[in-house]
Amino acid sequence: MAMDIDELLNRSYAYTHDALWEQWERWGLLFVCVLINTFTMGLIPLFSGYRYRIFEGGIEPPGVDRWARLFFDGWKLNIIWIVYFLIPLIIVGLIIGGILFAVASPIFMVPAGAGDPEIIIRRTLVAAGLVLIALIPLLIVLFFVLDLLQVIAKVRAARTGILMDAFDLRAILSHIKKIGWGNYIVLILILWIISIILGIIVGAFAGIPAIGWLIALLIAPAIEMFKARYVTLVYDRGLEHEATVEAG
């Protein structure tokens, strides 16, 4: 397993290095894509479209061209994100809001002379806070599971070219099983850790007065390309297992 992680990280780094180092035109075009992606809040998702293109596979990094396709492919990833994260987030938010309202409702229904209102309010807020704290671990588990699914969903949609394949849970779970659930969870956790470390680094650059935001956006193409390639290689682990089984 350690060798697998080392290989995936090295191959992802080599892919990113070869794609961007001394390839200033490609880096510049991707920087423009990141700028547009960022300042339109994903409504013109050109860089997301490039990530989709990486997910399609291939040894060589894809070119930054066919802009209309980048746009539409980027929206495919947006739709996948909406289904896997935004809609569940809204539903969970409504449920939590309902629970907290139910817990806090005594504040609004205290009859006159029922006791010190300040004490009742304090106790109610404490109860609501405890409920929220109890829900946090469940929310972390929920969104981790959703992340496990959407990683495979995005690559699967890119490989087949069919958006609806991103929502074929049976096929997605079958692919994860081929990778191995334990292996897959560890590989995604590694990606989370790397993302946090890189996020801290980018945040440090972004804190530089005046030009920090520009440096952060210049670094972004390399970071996102590395992560996209890593995810692609993780997906390919399932295909390699399938090919081995068929050959056997």
ROBALUM-621040 format. One record per residue: x, y, z of N, C-alpha, C in turn. Coordinates in steps of 0.05 Angstrom, whole numbers, plus 32768, in hexadecimal, padded with zeros to 4 digits. Each point is the difference from the previous one (the first is absolute). Layout:
DRENMAR    n.u    n.v    n.w   ca.u   ca.v   ca.w    c.u    c.v    c.w
DRENMAR      X      Y      Z      X      Y      Z      X      Y      Z
...
//
This chain:
DRENMAR    n.u    n.v    n.w   ca.u   ca.v   ca.w    c.u    c.v    c.w
DRENMAR   8010   7FE8   8000   7FF0   8018   8000   8011   8019   8000
DRENMAR   8015   8000   8010   8012   8017   8001   800D   8005   7FE5
DRENMAR   8007   7FEA   7FF2   800C   8003   7FE5   7FEC   800C   7FED
DRENMAR   7FE6   7FF8   8003   7FEB   800B   7FEF   7FFD   801E   8003
DRENMAR   8000   8008   8019   7FFE   801D   8006   8017   800F   7FF5
DRENMAR   8018   7FF6   8004   8018   800D   7FF6   8000   8002   7FE2
DRENMAR   7FF7   7FEA   7FF3   7FFF   8000   7FE2   7FEC   8014   7FF6
DRENMAR   7FE8   8001   800D   7FEB   8013   7FF7   800A   801D   8003
DRENMAR   800C   8006   8017   800A   801B   8005   8016   8008   7FEC
DRENMAR   8012   7FED   7FFB   8016   8006   7FED   7FF6   8004   7FE4
DRENMAR   7FEE   7FEF   7FF8   7FF5   8002   7FE5   7FEF   8019   7FFC
DRENMAR   7FF2   8007   8015   7FF0   8019   7FFF   8012   8019   7FFE
DRENMAR   8015   7FFF   8010   8013   8016   8000   800E   8002   7FE4
DRENMAR   8009   7FE9   7FF6   800E   8000   7FE6   7FEE   800B   7FEA
DRENMAR   7FE7   7FF7   8001   7FEC   8009   7FEC   7FFD   801F   8001
DRENMAR   7FFD   800A   8018   7FFC   801D   8004   8019   8010   7FF8
DRENMAR   8017   7FF5   8007   801A   800D   7FFA   8003   8002   7FE1
DRENMAR   7FFC   7FE9   7FF3   8004   8000   7FE3   7FEC   8011   7FF1
DRENMAR   7FE8   8003   800C   7FEB   8010   7FF4   8004   801E   8002
DRENMAR   800D   8008   8015   8002   801D   8006   801C   800C   8000
DRENMAR   8013   7FF1   8009   801B   800B   8002   800C   8006   7FE4
DRENMAR   8006   8019   7FFC   800A   800A   7FE6   7FEB   7FFE   7FEA
DRENMAR   7FE8   7FF9   8008   7FE9   8001   7FED   7FF0   8019   8007
DRENMAR   800C   8017   7FFC   7FF4   8018   800B   7FE6   8008   7FF2
DRENMAR   7FFE   7FF9   7FE6   7FE7   8007   7FF2   7FE8   7FF0   800D
DRENMAR   8005   7FE6   8005   7FEA   7FF0   800C   7FFA   800B   801C
DRENMAR   8015   8006   8010   7FFC   800A   801B   7FF1   801A   7FFF
DRENMAR   8007   8012   7FED   7FF2   8019   7FFE   7FE3   7FFD   7FF9
DRENMAR   7FFA   7FEE   7FED   7FE4   7FFC   7FF8   7FF0   7FF4   8018
DRENMAR   800C   7FEE   800F   7FF3   7FF4   8017   7FFC   8015   8016
DRENMAR   8013   8012   8002   7FFD   8016   8014   7FE7   8011   7FF8
DRENMAR   7FFD   8006   7FE6   7FE9   800F   7FF7   7FE6   7FF0   8006
DRENMAR   8001   7FE6   7FFC   7FE9   7FEF   8006   7FF9   8001   801E
DRENMAR   8014   7FFF   8011   7FFC   8002   801D   7FF4   801B   8007
DRENMAR   800A   8015   7FF4   7FF5   801B   8006   7FE3   8001   7FF9
DRENMAR   7FF9   7FF7   7FE8   7FE4   8001   7FF7   7FEF   7FEE   8012
DRENMAR   800A   7FE8   8006   7FF1   7FEE   8012   7FFA   800D   801B
DRENMAR   8015   800E   800A   7FFE   800B   801B   7FED   8018   8001
DRENMAR   8004   8013   7FED   7FF1   8019   8001   7FE4   7FFE   7FF6
DRENMAR   7FF9   7FEA   7FF2   7FE4   7FFB   7FF9   7FF3   7FEC   8013
DRENMAR   800F   7FF9   8015   7FF6   7FED   8015   7FF7   7FE6   7FF3
DRENMAR   800F   7FF7   7FEC   7FFA   7FE6   7FF4   7FEB   8001   7FEA
DRENMAR   7FF5   8017   7FFA   7FEC   8002   7FEB   800C   7FFD   7FE4
DRENMAR   8019   8007   7FFD   800F   7FFB   7FE7   8017   7FEE   8008
DRENMAR   7FFA   7FE6   8002   8013   7FED   800D   8015   7FF5   7FED
DRENMAR   8010   8011   7FF5   8014   7FF7   7FEC   8015   7FEE   800D
DRENMAR   800A   8008   8017   8014   7FEF   800D   7FF4   7FE5   8009
DRENMAR   7FE7   8001   8009   7FF3   7FE6   8007   7FFE   7FEF   7FE7
DRENMAR   7FFC   800C   7FE9   7FFF   7FF1   7FE7   801B   7FF3   7FFA
DRENMAR   8016   800E   8007   801A   7FF5   7FFC   8005   7FE8   8013
DRENMAR   7FF7   8002   8018   8002   7FE9   8013   7FF1   7FE8   7FF5
DRENMAR   7FE8   8005   7FF4   7FF1   7FEB   7FF4   8010   7FF3   7FEA
DRENMAR   800F   8010   7FF1   8010   7FF6   7FEA   8017   7FEE   800B
DRENMAR   800B   8007   8017   8014   7FEF   800D   7FF4   7FE6   8009
DRENMAR   7FE7   8001   800A   7FF2   7FE8   8009   7FFC   7FEC   7FE9
DRENMAR   7FFF   800A   7FE8   7FFB   7FEF   7FE9   8017   7FEC   7FFC
DRENMAR   8017   8006   800C   8017   7FED   7FFE   8014   8009   7FEB
DRENMAR   8013   7FEF   7FFB   8015   8007   7FEC   801A   8005   800F
DRENMAR   8015   7FF8   7FF2   801B   8004   800C   8009   801D   7FFF
DRENMAR   7FFA   800D   7FEA   8009   801C   7FFC   7FEB   8013   800B
DRENMAR   8008   8016   800D   7FED   8015   8009   7FF0   800B   7FE8
DRENMAR   7FE7   8005   8004   7FEF   800A   7FEA   8007   801D   7FF9
DRENMAR   7FF9   8008   7FE8   8004   801C   7FF8   7FEA   8012   800C
DRENMAR   8006   8019   8000   7FED   8014   8009   7FF4   800D   7FE7
DRENMAR   7FEB   7FF3   7FF5   7FF4   8008   7FE7   7FE2   7FF8   8001
DRENMAR   7FF3   8003   7FE9   7FE4   7FF9   7FFE   7FF0   800C   8018
DRENMAR   7FFF   801A   8001   7FF6   800E   8017   7FE3   7FFA   8006
DRENMAR   7FF0   7FFD   7FEB   7FE4   7FFA   8005   7FFD   7FE5   800E
DRENMAR   8011   7FED   7FF8   7FFE   7FE6   800D   800A   8002   801D
DRENMAR   8014   8010   8005   8009   8004   801C   7FE9   800B   8011
DRENMAR   7FF1   8013   7FF4   7FE9   800B   800F   7FEB   7FEB   8007
DRENMAR   7FF8   7FF1   7FEB   7FEB   7FEC   8005   8009   7FE9   8012
DRENMAR   8019   7FF8   7FFC   800B   7FEA   8012   8002   800A   801D
DRENMAR   8007   801A   8002   8001   800B   801B   7FE5   8000   800D
DRENMAR   7FEB   8005   7FF1   7FE5   8000   800B   7FF8   7FE3   8007
DRENMAR   800B   7FED   7FF3   7FFA   7FE4   8008   800A   7FFB   801D
DRENMAR   8018   800A   8005   800B   7FFD   801C   7FF0   8011   8013
DRENMAR   7FF7   8017   7FF8   7FEE   8010   8011   7FE7   7FF2   8008
DRENMAR   7FF4   7FF3   7FEC   7FE7   7FF1   8005   8004   7FE9   8013
DRENMAR   8017   7FF2   7FFC   8006   7FEA   8012   8004   800A   801D
DRENMAR   800E   8017   8002   8004   800C   801B   7FE5   8008   800C
DRENMAR   7FEE   800B   7FF0   7FE6   8009   800B   7FF1   7FE8   800A
DRENMAR   8000   7FEA   7FF1   7FF0   7FE8   8008   800C   7FF3   8019
DRENMAR   801B   7FFE   8001   800D   7FF1   8015   8004   8011   801A
DRENMAR   8001   801B   7FFD   8007   8010   8017   7FEB   8016   8006
DRENMAR   7FFA   8010   7FEC   7FEE   8017   8006   7FE4   7FF8   8008
DRENMAR   7FF4   7FED   7FF1   7FE5   7FF7   8008   8000   7FF3   801B
DRENMAR   8013   7FEC   8005   8000   7FF5   801C   8006   8015   8015
DRENMAR   8011   8014   7FFA   8006   8015   8013   7FE6   8010   8007
DRENMAR   7FF1   8006   7FEC   7FE7   800F   8005   7FEC   7FEF   8011
DRENMAR   7FFE   7FE6   7FF8   7FED   7FEE   800F   8009   7FFE   801D
DRENMAR   801A   7FFB   8004   800B   7FFD   801B   7FFC   801A   8010
DRENMAR   8005   8016   7FF2   7FFD   801A   800D   7FE3   8005   800A
DRENMAR   7FED   7FF8   7FEF   7FE4   8003   8008   7FF9   7FED   8018
DRENMAR   800B   7FE8   7FFF   7FFA   7FED   8016   800C   800B   801A
DRENMAR   801A   8009   7FFF   800C   800B   8018   7FF2   8018   800A
DRENMAR   7FF7   8011   7FED   7FF1   8018   8008   7FE7   7FF9   800E
DRENMAR   7FF2   7FEB   7FF6   7FE7   7FF7   800D   8005   7FF5   801C
DRENMAR   8016   7FF0   8002   8007   7FF5   801B   8006   8017   8013
DRENMAR   8011   8012   7FF8   8007   8016   8012   7FE8   8012   8007
DRENMAR   7FEE   8003   7FED   7FE8   8010   8006   7FEF   7FF2   8014
DRENMAR   7FFE   7FE5   7FFD   7FF0   7FF0   8013   800C   8002   801C
DRENMAR   801B   7FFE   8001   800E   8001   801A   7FFD   801C   800C
DRENMAR   8002   8015   7FEF   7FFF   801C   800A   7FE4   800B   8004
DRENMAR   7FEC   7FF1   7FF7   7FE5   800B   8001   7FF6   8008   801B
DRENMAR   800A   7FF3   8016   7FF7   8009   801B   8005   801E   8005
DRENMAR   8014   800B   7FF3   8006   801C   8003   7FE8   8011   7FF8
DRENMAR   7FF2   7FF7   7FEC   7FEA   8010   7FF5   7FE5   7FF9   800C
DRENMAR   8000   7FEC   8011   7FE7   7FF7   800B   8000   8000   801F
DRENMAR   8010   8011   800C   8001   8001   801D   7FE8   8010   800A
DRENMAR   7FEF   7FF3   800F   7FE9   800F   800B   8009   8014   8016
DRENMAR   7FF0   8014   8003   8006   8013   8015   8001   7FF3   801B
DRENMAR   8014   8006   8010   8003   7FF6   801A   800B   7FE4   8002
DRENMAR   800B   7FF5   7FE9   800A   7FE5   7FFF   801C   7FFD   800C
DRENMAR   800C   8017   8008   801B   7FFF   800A   8010   8016   7FF3
DRENMAR   801A   8001   8008   8012   8014   7FF6   8004   7FFB   7FE2
DRENMAR   7FF7   8012   7FEE   8003   7FFD   7FE3   801E   7FFD   7FF8
DRENMAR   8011   800F   800E   801C   7FFF   7FF9   800C   7FE4   8004
DRENMAR   7FF8   7FF3   8016   800A   7FE5   8005   7FF5   7FEC   7FEB
DRENMAR   7FE6   8003   7FFA   7FF4   7FEE   7FEC   800E   8003   7FE5
DRENMAR   8005   8019   7FF8   800E   8005   7FE7   801C   7FF4   7FFF
DRENMAR   800E   8004   8017   801B   7FF6   8002   8001   7FE1   7FFD
DRENMAR   7FEE   7FF3   800F   7FFE   7FE3   7FFF   7FF9   7FF6   7FE4
DRENMAR   7FED   800E   7FF3   7FF7   7FF8   7FE6   8017   8002   7FEB
DRENMAR   800F   8016   8002   8016   8005   7FEE   8016   7FEB   8004
DRENMAR   8005   7FF9   8019   8013   7FEB   8006   7FF7   7FE5   7FF4
DRENMAR   7FE7   7FFA   8003   7FF5   7FE7   7FF4   8003   8000   7FE2
DRENMAR   7FFA   8017   7FF3   8002   8002   7FE3   801D   7FFC   7FF8
DRENMAR   8013   800C   8010   801C   7FFD   7FFA   800A   7FE4   8002
DRENMAR   7FF6   7FF1   8014   8008   7FE4   8004   7FF5   7FEF   7FE9
DRENMAR   7FE8   8006   7FF7   7FF5   7FF1   7FE8   8011   8005   7FE8
DRENMAR   8008   8019   7FFB   8011   8007   7FE9   801B   7FF2   8002
DRENMAR   800C   7FFF   8017   801A   7FF3   8004   7FFD   7FE2   7FFB
DRENMAR   7FEA   7FF4   8009   7FFC   7FE4   7FFB   7FFC   7FF9   7FE3
DRENMAR   7FF6   8013   7FF0   7FFB   7FFB   7FE4   801A   8003   7FEF
DRENMAR   8013   800F   800A   8019   8006   7FF0   800E   7FE6   7FF7
DRENMAR   8005   7FEC   8011   800D   7FE7   7FF6   7FEF   7FF2   7FEB
DRENMAR   7FE6   8001   8002   7FEF   7FF4   7FEC   8002   800E   7FE5
DRENMAR   8002   801B   8002   8003   8010   7FE7   801B   7FFA   7FF3
DRENMAR   8015   7FFE   8010   801A   7FFA   7FF5   8000   7FE5   7FF1
DRENMAR   7FF4   7FEC   800D   7FFE   7FE5   7FF3   7FF0   8002   7FE7
DRENMAR   7FE9   800E   8001   7FEF   8002   7FE8   800E   800C   7FE9
DRENMAR   800E   8016   8004   800D   800E   7FEA   8019   7FF2   7FF7
DRENMAR   800D   7FF0   8012   8016   7FF0   7FF7   7FF7   7FEA   7FEE
DRENMAR   7FE9   7FF3   8007   7FF5   7FEB   7FEE   7FF8   800C   7FE5
DRENMAR   7FF3   8017   8000   7FF9   800D   7FE7   8019   8007   7FF0
DRENMAR   8015   8008   800D   8019   8006   7FF2   800C   7FE7   7FF3
DRENMAR   7FFE   7FE9   800F   800A   7FE7   7FF4   7FF1   7FF9   7FE7
DRENMAR   7FE6   8005   8000   7FEF   7FFA   7FE8   8005   8013   7FE9
DRENMAR   8002   801A   8007   8002   8014   7FEA   801A   7FFF   7FF2
DRENMAR   8015   7FF8   800D   801B   7FFD   7FF3   7FFE   7FED   7FE9
DRENMAR   7FF5   7FE8   8005   7FFD   7FEC   7FEB   7FEB   8009   7FEC
DRENMAR   7FEB   800D   8009   7FEB   800A   7FEE   800B   8012   7FEB
DRENMAR   8011   8013   8008   800A   8013   7FED   8012   7FF3   7FEA
DRENMAR   8011   7FEF   8009   8012   7FF2   7FED   7FF0   7FEE   7FEE
DRENMAR   7FED   7FF2   800C   7FEF   7FED   7FF0   7FF2   800F   7FEA
DRENMAR   7FF4   8017   8007   7FF2   8010   7FEC   8012   8009   7FE9
DRENMAR   8019   8008   8008   8014   8009   7FEC   8008   7FE9   7FEE
DRENMAR   8003   7FE8   800B   8008   7FE9   7FF0   7FEB   7FF6   7FED
DRENMAR   7FE7   8000   8008   7FEB   7FF6   7FEF   7FF5   8016   7FEE
DRENMAR   8003   801A   8009   7FF5   8016   7FF1   7FE2   8003   8005
DRENMAR   7FF5   7FF2   8013   7FE4   8001   8006   7FFC   800A   801C
DRENMAR   7FF3   8017   8003   7FFD   800D   801A   7FF1   7FEE   8013
DRENMAR   7FEB   7FF3   7FF7   7FEF   7FEF   8012   8010   7FE9   800C
DRENMAR   8017   7FF9   7FF4   8010   7FEA   800C   800C   8009   801B
DRENMAR   8000   801A   8005   800B   800A   8019   7FED   7FF9   8017
DRENMAR   7FE7   7FF9   7FFA   7FEC   7FFA   8014   7FF8   7FE3   8001
DRENMAR   800F   7FEF   7FF3   7FFB   7FE3   8001   800E   7FF5   8018
DRENMAR   7FF3   8001   8017   800C   7FF9   8019   800A   7FE3   8001
DRENMAR   7FF1   7FEE   7FF2   8008   7FE4   8000   801B   7FFD   7FF2
DRENMAR   8004   800D   7FE9   8019   7FFF   7FF2   8017   800D   800F
DRENMAR   7FF9   8016   800D   8014   800F   8010   800A   7FEE   8018
DRENMAR   7FED   7FF4   800E   8008   7FEF   8017   800F   7FE8   7FF6
DRENMAR   7FF9   7FF5   7FE9   800E   7FE9   7FF4   801D   8008   7FFA
DRENMAR   8004   8018   7FF5   801B   8009   7FF9   8011   8004   801A
DRENMAR   7FF4   800B   8014   800E   8004   801A   8008   7FE4   800B
DRENMAR   7FEE   7FED   7FFD   8006   7FE5   800A   8018   7FF4   7FF2
DRENMAR   8003   8006   7FE6   8017   7FF6   7FF1   801A   800C   800A
DRENMAR   7FFF   8019   8007   8018   800E   800B   8005   7FF4   801C
DRENMAR   7FEB   7FF9   800F   8002   7FF7   801B   7FF8   8017   8012
DRENMAR   7FEB   7FFC   8010   7FF5   8015   8011   8015   800C   8013
DRENMAR   8010   7FEE   800C   8015   800A   8013   8014   8010   7FF1
DRENMAR   800A   7FF6   7FE9   8014   800E   7FF0   7FF5   801B   7FF7
DRENMAR   7FE7   8000   7FF7   7FF4   8018   7FF5   7FFD   8016   8015
DRENMAR   7FF6   7FF8   8018   7FFD   8013   8016   801B   800D   8007
DRENMAR   8014   7FEF   8002   801B   800A   8007   800A   8013   7FEB
DRENMAR   7FFC   7FF9   7FE6   800A   8011   7FEA   7FF1   801B   8000
DRENMAR   7FE7   8000   8006   7FF1   8019   8001   8007   8011   8018
DRENMAR   8005   7FF2   8017   8009   800F   8018   801B   800D   7FFA
DRENMAR   8012   7FF2   7FF2   801A   800C   7FF8   7FFB   8019   7FF0
DRENMAR   7FED   7FFF   7FED   7FFA   8017   7FF0   7FF5   8017   8011
DRENMAR   7FF0   7FFA   8014   7FF6   8014   8012   8017   800E   800F
DRENMAR   8012   7FEF   800A   8017   800B   8010   8011   8012   7FEE
DRENMAR   8005   7FF7   7FE8   8010   8010   7FED   7FF2   801A   7FF9
DRENMAR   7FE5   7FFE   7FFC   7FF1   8018   7FFA   8001   8014   8016
DRENMAR   7FFF   7FF7   8019   8001   8012   8017   801C   800D   8001
DRENMAR   8015   7FF1   7FFC   801B   800B   8001   8004   8014   7FEA
DRENMAR   7FF8   7FF9   7FE8   8002   8013   7FE9   7FEF   8018   8005
DRENMAR   7FE8   7FFD   800C   7FEF   8016   8006   800D   8014   8013
DRENMAR   800E   7FF5   8014   800E   8011   8013   8016   8010   7FF2
DRENMAR   800E   7FF3   7FEE   8016   800D   7FF1   7FF4   8016   7FEF
DRENMAR   7FEB   7FFA   7FF1   7FF3   8014   7FEF   7FF6   8017   8011
DRENMAR   7FF4   7FF9   8017   7FF6   8015   8012   8016   8013   800A
DRENMAR   8018   7FF4   8004   8016   8010   8009   8008   8014   7FEA
DRENMAR   8001   7FF6   7FE7   8006   8012   7FEA   7FEB   8015   7FFC
DRENMAR   7FE6   7FF8   8003   7FEA   8013   7FFD   8001   8016   8014
DRENMAR   800D   7FFB   8017   8002   8014   8015   8014   8016   7FFA
DRENMAR   8010   7FFD   7FEB   8013   8015   7FF9   7FF1   8019   7FF6
DRENMAR   8005   8017   800B   7FF1   8018   7FF8   8002   8005   7FE2
DRENMAR   7FEA   8009   7FF5   7FFE   800A   7FE4   8002   7FEA   7FEB
DRENMAR   8015   7FEF   8000   8004   7FED   7FEB   7FFB   7FE3   8009
DRENMAR   7FF8   7FFC   8019   7FFD   7FE5   800A   7FEB   7FF0   7FF1
DRENMAR   7FE9   800D   7FFA   7FEA   7FF2   7FF2   8009   7FF7   7FE5
DRENMAR   8011   8011   7FF3   800A   7FF9   7FE5   8013   7FE8   8001
DRENMAR   8011   7FFF   8013   8013   7FE9   8004   7FF0   7FE7   8005
DRENMAR   7FEB   8002   8011   7FF0   7FE9   8006   7FF2   7FF4   7FE7
DRENMAR   7FF6   8012   7FEF   7FF2   7FF7   7FE8   8014   7FF5   7FEB
DRENMAR   8019   800A   8001   8015   7FF6   7FEE   8007   7FE3   8008
DRENMAR   8000   7FFB   801A   8007   7FE5   800A   7FE9   7FEC   7FFB
DRENMAR   7FE8   800A   8000   7FE8   7FEF   7FFF   8000   7FEC   7FE9
DRENMAR   8008   8007   7FE7   7FFF   7FEC   7FEB   8011   7FE7   8007
DRENMAR   8018   8005   800B   8011   7FE9   8007   7FF4   7FEE   8015
DRENMAR   7FF5   800D   8015   7FF4   7FF1   8016   7FE8   7FEF   7FF6
DRENMAR   7FEE   800D   7FF1   7FE8   7FF3   7FF7   8006   7FEA   7FEB
DRENMAR   8014   8005   7FF0   8008   7FEC   7FEC   800C   7FE7   800F
DRENMAR   8010   8005   8014   800B   7FE9   8010   7FE9   7FF0   800C
DRENMAR   7FED   800D   800C   7FEA   7FF2   800D   7FEF   7FF1   7FEC
DRENMAR   7FFA   800D   7FE9   7FF0   7FF3   7FEB   800E   7FE7   7FF5
DRENMAR   801A   8002   7FFC   8010   7FE8   7FF6   8000   7FEA   8015
DRENMAR   8003   8008   8019   8000   7FEC   8016   7FE6   7FF1   8000
DRENMAR   7FEA   800E   7FFF   7FE5   7FF4   8000   7FFD   7FED   7FE8
DRENMAR   800A   8009   7FE9   7FFF   7FF0   7FE7   800F   7FE5   8004
DRENMAR   8017   8002   800C   8010   7FE8   8004   7FF3   7FED   8015
DRENMAR   7FF3   800C   8014   7FF1   7FF0   8013   7FEA   7FF0   7FF2
DRENMAR   7FF1   800E   7FEF   7FEB   7FF4   7FF0   800B   7FE9   7FEF
DRENMAR   8017   8004   7FF4   800C   7FEC   7FEF   8008   7FE7   800F
DRENMAR   8004   8002   801A   8005   7FE9   8010   7FEA   7FEB   7FFD
DRENMAR   7FE8   800A   7FFF   7FE9   7FED   7FFC   8000   7FF3   7FE5
DRENMAR   8008   800F   7FEC   8001   7FF4   7FE5   8016   7FEC   7FFE
DRENMAR   8017   8005   800E   8016   7FED   8000   7FF8   7FE6   800D
DRENMAR   7FF1   8002   8016   7FF6   7FE8   800E   7FEE   7FF0   7FEE
DRENMAR   7FED   800E   7FF2   7FEE   7FF3   7FEE   800E   7FF2   7FEA
DRENMAR   8015   800D   7FF5   800F   7FF3   7FEA   800F   7FE7   800A
DRENMAR   800A   8002   8019   800F   7FE9   800B   7FED   7FE8   8004
DRENMAR   7FE7   8006   800A   7FED   7FEA   8004   7FF8   7FF3   7FE6
DRENMAR   7FFC   8011   7FEB   7FF8   7FF5   7FE6   8016   7FF0   7FF4
DRENMAR   801A   8009   8004   8016   7FF1   7FF5   8004   7FE6   800E
DRENMAR   7FF9   7FFF   801A   8003   7FE7   8010   7FEA   7FEC   7FF9
//
